[in-house]
Amino acid sequence: MKLYEVFIRSRRGLDHKHCGSLHAENPQQALEYARDIYTRRSEGISIWVVNSSDIVASQESDCESFYDPHEDKPYRHAAHYQLPDEVNNM
């Protein structure tokens, strides 16, 4: 059996959130298991199941070298941009 990661979107317009893992024979079975396990009380409107082996992630130990400092790129800082008066709450 393969290991799958489960992501659920609780409402329209929101992001999918990781809610757990499960083992299944194939993606369709993983989707059905995810529905049965993670949405018993109608918590979601959309489910993603992703084979864990397909996920590529950075390592915490590589943080310094992976995330290059942005000090030489001031345009990436939010303070660089001037917002119009019509845009508030940002």
C-alpha positions, 0 to 999 in steps of 0.5 A, a space after each residue: 500500500 502507498 502512503 497518501 497525504 490528504 488536503 481538504 478545502 472547508 469552504 469555497 474560496 479557502 485554501 486546501 489544508 493538510 489534514 493527515 495521511 493514509 494508506 491506500 492501494 491507488 489514488 481512487 481508493 485514497 480519495 474514498 478513504 479520505 472522504 470517509 475518514 476526514 469529512 464525516 461531518 461535512 467538513 469539506 467541499 473538496 479533497 486532494 490526495 497526493 502520493 507522499 513520494 511525489 512531494 518534494 520539500 526543502 529541509 530545515 537544515 538547508 534554510 540558510 543556503 536555500 532561502 537566499 537573503 533578499 537584502 540586495 532586492 529591496 523591490 521585494 519588500 512590501 514597504 517599497 510599494 506605495 498603495 493608493 488611498 482606495 486600498 485599505 486593509 492590506 
